[in-house]
Amino acid sequence: MSLLCFLICFILVMSGFRARDEALAADIAPSILRFHVLANSDSSEDQALKLRVKDLLLEKIRDGTAGNNISDKEGLKMYIRSEASALEAAAEDFIHSEGYDYGVHVGIETCEFP
């Protein structure tokens, strides 16, 4: 019986943590834009390449937005949409220079994020 009570208490505590995390996510979601790079596979080489591509794109985005006084999510989304072709080309050039032949797509989408 005590084990059952312990289990019930544990479940209640964990659900409270989850509710707190969901409330925090709901508070910050309107003001952030999540940047995500997908690797071609789970191999260590592709994962390492993904991180280098991520660094390259973040640098290009930071450099491109620095002089344009872009300070909010909507401005950043507009910038990325307008520069998507240039960002794709830069990423593809880098990937090819690393000896890979992967395609690139830059886009903005709405999706659920835990």
Stockholm file with secondary structure:
# STOCKHOLM 1.0

chainA/1-114         MSLLCFLICFILVMSGFRARDEALAADIAPSILRFHVLANSDSSEDQALKLRVKDLLLEKIRDGTAGNNISDKEGLKMYIRSEASALEAAAEDFIHSEGYDYGVHVGIETCEFP
#=GR chainA/1-114 SS CHHHHHHHHHHHHHHHHHHHHHHHHHHHGGGCCCCCCCCSSSSHHHHHHHHHHHHHHHHHHHHHHHTTTCCSHHHHHHHHHHTHHHHHHHHHHHHHHTTCCCCCCCCCCCCCCC
#=GC SS_cons         CHHHHHHHHHHHHHHHHHHHHHHHHHHHGGGCCCCCCCCSSSSHHHHHHHHHHHHHHHHHHHHHHHTTTCCSHHHHHHHHHHTHHHHHHHHHHHHHHTTCCCCCCCCCCCCCCC
//
